């Protein structure tokens, strides 16, 4: 539907802009704003909730770097699982590439912690201090005391939210329920307190004070997003042929009453130059100047422009998600770059699935005790001592049997099954004996290969084999 076919009412009443960007970002309602708050809920509810979840007495998600363990949704990962952790990180990066090639910086606008916490801090600021227009009027009226008290209250609420964020992050490195008990009992460690306060200060500065400066000058992702995008990438675009030249629909006015402006120039574009798209932008840019790397694809300018277009009885979509080549979402998904990124992502996820399926949550290390060399017993048998280190990375306890295999008839004189709890480890001194043979060749080999087999009594596939050598006197 072309804009020329839409009837235009005359005159049209518009409210003049009541605030400038120095008084804060203007609030706007719309589908993209609702989508942002849904994204905030979907990202923050798991963040604040998973640190409390337990599975078989262990954290559902937790990082225990002192014991070199990672609890991840019922799995217990250790140093031997670095490949799986690396594949998960690579998969996350490739998923980000796919999103960037399809929707630009849509991750930044809806899921990035910086954008999420900035939106939360701005909401608190507007609830306490009011809208930018209300703050502007208070300054004009000289109500400095009221403005100062509101600002102090805002900072106090920001500090509480920052401390909650810092405590929650710390809870992922210390069990949430245990950390909560020690927090109120005064037993929090210095490392935990430093992590909590450090992240709280970081969040306060990033989301409360710096805000868009982080995206513009500190975030590296904003710089290389152009490398991942294509002319078919869906980004927030301004329809310049439709909107230009702009109409002057507002006049400077210091009050809050609507100003009637007559629009009768058919040659003018649909943009009424209200600047609402600039006032609601978290990055503080003017999307009408073209695609810019600071744009985080949050879509708030689309909500603002659609609202004005509806009031002016014009078709919506003057600002919308579009590509430079005019391609729709299906054409964007069919682009070679998107297919390549998606293919690598699929291969990475396949690698994650295969690694997880073939993973054995049992680690065994065998070292011959060099402090006790080969010794001959009274009956003529030869004995070697080994240190067998067993680590149980399963989510449940297991009882393990230790056996030895060798062509020279080596055996274990006494073996007792060893019981190891989930996430625990044990080092055992194991004796291996070579029986005495009177008819043995005089020049028998002094080094005999053997294999240790450690197998769990319960649980299929819980078995590890380690090779070693037996030292026999000549």
ChimeraX attribute file (.defattr): number of C-alpha atoms within 10 A of each C-alpha:
attribute: neighborCount
match mode: 1-to-1
recipient: residues
	/A:1	6
	/A:2	8
	/A:3	15
	/A:4	13
	/A:5	9
	/A:6	11
	/A:7	10
	/A:8	15
	/A:9	12
	/A:10	12
	/A:11	12
	/A:12	16
	/A:13	17
	/A:14	19
	/A:15	16
	/A:16	21
	/A:17	20
	/A:18	18
	/A:19	19
	/A:20	15
	/A:21	14
	/A:22	9
	/A:23	14
	/A:24	21
	/A:25	22
	/A:26	23
	/A:27	17
	/A:28	18
	/A:29	11
	/A:30	15
	/A:31	11
	/A:32	20
	/A:33	20
	/A:34	13
	/A:35	14
	/A:36	20
	/A:37	15
	/A:38	13
	/A:39	16
	/A:40	20
	/A:41	13
	/A:42	12
	/A:43	16
	/A:44	16
	/A:45	10
	/A:46	10
	/A:47	15
	/A:48	16
	/A:49	11
	/A:50	18
	/A:51	22
	/A:52	20
	/A:53	16
	/A:54	17
	/A:55	13
	/A:56	10
	/A:57	8
	/A:58	16
	/A:59	26
	/A:60	21
	/A:61	22
	/A:62	25
	/A:63	20
	/A:64	14
	/A:65	11
	/A:66	7
	/A:67	10
	/A:68	11
	/A:69	17
	/A:70	23
	/A:71	21
	/A:72	13
	/A:73	14
	/A:74	15
	/A:75	16
	/A:76	24
	/A:77	22
	/A:78	22
	/A:79	10
	/A:80	14
	/A:81	17
	/A:82	11
	/A:83	13
	/A:84	18
	/A:85	16
	/A:86	13
	/A:87	20
	/A:88	16
	/A:89	13
	/A:90	16
	/A:91	20
	/A:92	15
	/A:93	13
	/A:94	19
	/A:95	17
	/A:96	19
	/A:97	23
	/A:98	24
	/A:99	21
	/A:100	24
	/A:101	29
	/A:102	27
	/A:103	23
	/A:104	28
	/A:105	28
	/A:106	22
	/A:107	17
	/A:108	20
	/A:109	23
	/A:110	25
	/A:111	18
	/A:112	17
	/A:113	17
	/A:114	20
	/A:115	26
	/A:116	21
	/A:117	23
	/A:118	22
	/A:119	22
	/A:120	17
	/A:121	23
	/A:122	21
	/A:123	16
	/A:124	18
	/A:125	22
	/A:126	18
	/A:127	12
	/A:128	17
	/A:129	21
	/A:130	16
	/A:131	19
	/A:132	22
	/A:133	17
	/A:134	15
	/A:135	19
	/A:136	18
	/A:137	15
	/A:138	15
	/A:139	13
	/A:140	10
	/A:141	9
	/A:142	11
	/A:143	12
	/A:144	12
	/A:145	9
	/A:146	12
	/A:147	17
	/A:148	12
	/A:149	13
	/A:150	17
	/A:151	15
	/A:152	13
	/A:153	16
	/A:154	21
	/A:155	17
	/A:156	12
	/A:157	16
	/A:158	23
	/A:159	17
	/A:160	14
	/A:161	19
	/A:162	26
	/A:163	20
	/A:164	17
	/A:165	22
	/A:166	23
	/A:167	23
	/A:168	23
	/A:169	20
	/A:170	24
	/A:171	25
	/A:172	22
	/A:173	20
	/A:174	19
	/A:175	21
	/A:176	23
	/A:177	15
	/A:178	12
	/A:179	22
	/A:180	17
	/A:181	12
	/A:182	13
	/A:183	15
	/A:184	9
	/A:185	9
	/A:186	8
	/A:187	11
	/A:188	15
	/A:189	12
	/A:190	9
	/A:191	9
	/A:192	19
	/A:193	15
	/A:194	13
	/A:195	17
	/A:196	22
	/A:197	18
	/A:198	15
	/A:199	21
	/A:200	23
	/A:201	15
	/A:202	14
	/A:203	24
	/A:204	24
	/A:205	15
	/A:206	19
	/A:207	24
	/A:208	22
	/A:209	13
	/A:210	13
	/A:211	21
	/A:212	21
	/A:213	15
	/A:214	18
	/A:215	23
	/A:216	17
	/A:217	11
	/A:218	11
	/A:219	12
	/A:220	11
	/A:221	12
	/A:222	19
	/A:223	14
	/A:224	11
	/A:225	16
	/A:226	17
	/A:227	10
	/A:228	18
	/A:229	22
	/A:230	21
	/A:231	15
	/A:232	22
	/A:233	29
	/A:234	29
	/A:235	26
	/A:236	27
	/A:237	24
	/A:238	24
	/A:239	17
	/A:240	17
	/A:241	10
	/A:242	15
	/A:243	19
	/A:244	16
	/A:245	15
	/A:246	16
	/A:247	18
	/A:248	14
	/A:249	20
	/A:250	20
	/A:251	14
	/A:252	9
	/A:253	13
	/A:254	11
	/A:255	12
	/A:256	11
	/A:257	11
	/A:258	14
	/A:259	17
	/A:260	16
	/A:261	15
	/A:262	14
	/A:263	17
	/A:264	12
	/A:265	8
	/A:266	9
	/A:267	11
	/A:268	16
	/A:269	17
	/A:270	23
	/A:271	25
	/A:272	21
	/A:273	16
	/A:274	21
	/A:275	18
	/A:276	22
	/A:277	25
	/A:278	21
	/A:279	27
	/A:280	22
	/A:281	26
	/A:282	25
	/A:283	21
	/A:284	18
	/A:285	18
	/A:286	18
	/A:287	19
	/A:288	19
	/A:289	10
	/A:290	13
	/A:291	15
	/A:292	15
	/A:293	18
	/A:294	19
	/A:295	25
	/A:296	25
	/A:297	25
	/A:298	25
	/A:299	27
	/A:300	27
	/A:301	29
	/A:302	29
	/A:303	24
	/A:304	26
	/A:305	23
	/A:306	21
	/A:307	18
	/A:308	20
	/A:309	18
	/A:310	11
	/A:311	12
	/A:312	21
	/A:313	15
	/A:314	21
	/A:315	17
	/A:316	16
	/A:317	16
	/A:318	20
	/A:319	23
	/A:320	19
	/A:321	19
	/A:322	21
	/A:323	22
	/A:324	13
	/A:325	12
	/A:326	13
	/A:327	15
	/A:328	14
	/A:329	16
	/A:330	9
	/A:331	13
	/A:332	23
	/A:333	20
	/A:334	12
	/A:335	15
	/A:336	11
	/A:337	18
	/A:338	21
	/A:339	15
	/A:340	12
	/A:341	19
	/A:342	18
	/A:343	14
	/A:344	16
	/A:345	22
	/A:346	15
	/A:347	14
	/A:348	20
	/A:349	17
	/A:350	13
	/A:351	17
	/A:352	18
	/A:353	14
	/A:354	12
	/A:355	15
	/A:356	13
	/A:357	9
	/A:358	9
	/A:359	15
	/A:360	18
	/A:361	22
	/A:362	22
	/A:363	19
	/A:364	19
	/A:365	15
	/A:366	19
	/A:367	15
	/A:368	19
	/A:369	16
	/A:370	11
	/A:371	7
	/A:372	11
	/A:373	14
	/A:374	17
	/A:375	16
	/A:376	16
	/A:377	12
	/A:378	7
	/A:379	8
	/A:380	13
	/A:381	14
	/A:382	20
	/A:383	23
	/A:384	21
	/A:385	20
	/A:386	20
	/A:387	16
	/A:388	20
	/A:389	15
	/A:390	21
	/A:391	19
	/A:392	27
	/A:393	25
	/A:394	20
	/A:395	19
	/A:396	13
	/A:397	16
	/A:398	21
	/A:399	16
	/A:400	21
	/A:401	16
	/A:402	18
	/A:403	15
	/A:404	17
	/A:405	16
	/A:406	14
	/A:407	8
	/A:408	12
	/A:409	11
	/A:410	19
	/A:411	17
	/A:412	15
	/A:413	11
	/A:414	8
	/A:415	12
	/A:416	9
	/A:417	14
	/A:418	14
	/A:419	17
	/A:420	18
	/A:421	16
	/A:422	18
	/A:423	23
	/A:424	14
	/A:425	16
	/A:426	14
	/A:427	14
	/A:428	12
	/A:429	12
	/A:430	18
	/A:431	17
	/A:432	19
	/A:433	21
	/A:434	21
	/A:435	16
	/A:436	13
	/A:437	9
	/A:438	8
	/A:439	6
	/A:440	8
	/A:441	9
	/A:442	8
	/A:443	8
	/A:444	11
	/A:445	11
	/A:446	11
	/A:447	13
	/A:448	16
	/A:449	14
	/A:450	19
	/A:451	16
	/A:452	19
	/A:453	17
	/A:454	22
	/A:455	21
	/A:456	21
	/A:457	14
	/A:458	11
	/A:459	12
	/A:460	9
	/A:461	13
	/A:462	19
	/A:463	18
	/A:464	18
	/A:465	17
	/A:466	16
	/A:467	14
	/A:468	14
	/A:469	16
	/A:470	24
	/A:471	18
	/A:472	20
	/A:473	14
	/A:474	10
